[in-house]
Amino acid sequence: MAGRGLVSAYAALRYDTSVRLKDGRGAGRHVLWPAGWKVCAQDPAAGTDLRGRRVTLTVVRRTESCR
């Protein structure tokens, strides 16, 4: 998911996947408009079976760079 826009990342996940968003700047910001954010990292790693697991996406605003 890293490098994708948040809307695209949501679309790639199964409808029943639990998703937690984490502010990549550590400021505790909340995502109110997903189209304005991008994914920097994910947990668990790509290729992991997600059934019954929560996915954590670390996100920043589109205008910010991933650290």
Backbone torsions as a table, in degrees:
resi	resn	phi	psi	omega
1	MET	NA	-21.7	-176.7
2	ALA	-56.1	133.9	-179.9
3	GLY	93.7	-15.9	179.5
4	ARG	-83.6	156.5	169.2
5	GLY	-69.7	154.6	-177.1
6	LEU	-63.3	-37.6	178.5
7	VAL	-62.4	-43.3	178.3
8	SER	-64.0	-39.1	178.7
9	ALA	-63.8	-44.9	176.7
10	TYR	-58.0	-43.1	-177.8
11	ALA	-64.4	-28.7	-178.5
12	ALA	-79.8	-16.2	-178.8
13	LEU	-89.9	154.7	175.0
14	ARG	-66.0	150.5	-177.5
15	TYR	-60.5	-26.4	-176.2
16	ASP	-97.6	11.4	179.5
17	THR	-81.2	129.4	176.3
18	SER	-79.9	127.3	-176.4
19	VAL	-120.8	131.6	173.8
20	ARG	-114.4	134.5	177.7
21	LEU	-104.5	136.3	-179.5
22	LYS	-123.8	129.5	179.3
23	ASP	-69.5	118.9	-178.8
24	GLY	-67.9	-14.0	177.8
25	ARG	-92.7	-6.5	179.6
26	GLY	72.8	15.5	-177.2
27	ALA	-92.5	-4.1	179.4
28	GLY	72.0	22.8	-179.9
29	ARG	-68.9	150.9	178.0
30	HIS	-103.6	144.1	178.7
31	VAL	-87.2	111.6	177.9
32	LEU	-99.4	-28.8	-179.5
33	TRP	-130.7	94.3	-174.8
34	PRO	-54.5	-29.6	-178.2
35	ALA	-65.0	-17.5	-178.8
36	GLY	-93.3	8.1	-175.3
37	TRP	-126.3	156.0	176.3
38	LYS	-131.6	158.5	-177.2
39	VAL	-91.7	131.2	177.0
40	CYS	-102.3	-33.9	-176.9
41	ALA	-155.5	163.5	178.5
42	GLN	-141.1	153.6	173.9
43	ASP	-144.6	124.6	6.4
44	PRO	-74.3	172.4	-176.6
45	ALA	-64.7	157.8	176.8
46	ALA	-55.6	142.1	178.3
47	GLY	90.7	-7.6	179.1
48	THR	-78.0	139.8	176.0
49	ASP	-67.2	122.6	-173.1
50	LEU	-96.0	-5.0	-177.6
51	ARG	-58.1	122.5	178.8
52	GLY	78.0	8.0	-179.0
53	ARG	-116.4	150.1	173.8
54	ARG	-88.8	140.6	176.4
55	VAL	-104.8	131.4	174.6
56	THR	-107.0	122.0	177.2
57	LEU	-109.5	123.4	175.6
58	THR	-89.4	122.7	-171.7
59	VAL	-127.4	153.8	171.5
60	VAL	-135.3	164.3	175.6
61	ARG	-63.6	150.8	-177.5
62	ARG	-55.3	-30.6	-177.6
63	THR	-83.0	-5.7	-179.4
64	GLU	-100.1	157.9	176.7
65	SER	-99.3	151.4	175.5
66	CYS	-74.2	140.9	-179.9
67	ARG	-83.2	NA	NA
